[in-house]
Amino acid sequence: TAQLSDAGFARIAVRDGGQGIAEAHRSVIFEPFHSGKPQGMGVGLSLSRRFVERCGGRLWNEPNPDHGECFILTLPWSLGTDFLRATNV
């Protein structure tokens, strides 16, 4: 989902219906070089969060109420509206 808030931010949420993230990994998934995958390098979420924060936004995750995970990012409108237009969301 994507929406623009009155606070001047675009909010983008991506949900899946998979098994979600184990509680033991929840606090470290954004740490560099942490991966839950055997072949993973553990840099994707760390780099993504750093990029979003340098643009003035936030990136975090929450468990879905039933199952799966939701990753949410916010960006200032000046960046977010261009992103929304470019992706046709």
Number of C-alpha atoms within 10 A of each C-alpha: 9 15 14 17 12 7 8 13 20 22 21 18 15 12 17 13 11 10 12 17 17 10 9 8 12 13 9 13 20 22 15 14 14 17 18 12 8 6 7 11 12 17 15 16 18 17 14 15 18 15 14 16 15 11 14 13 20 18 21 14 17 14 18 16 8 9 14 15 19 18 15 17 21 25 23 19 19 11 15 23 16 11 14 17 9 9 8 7 10
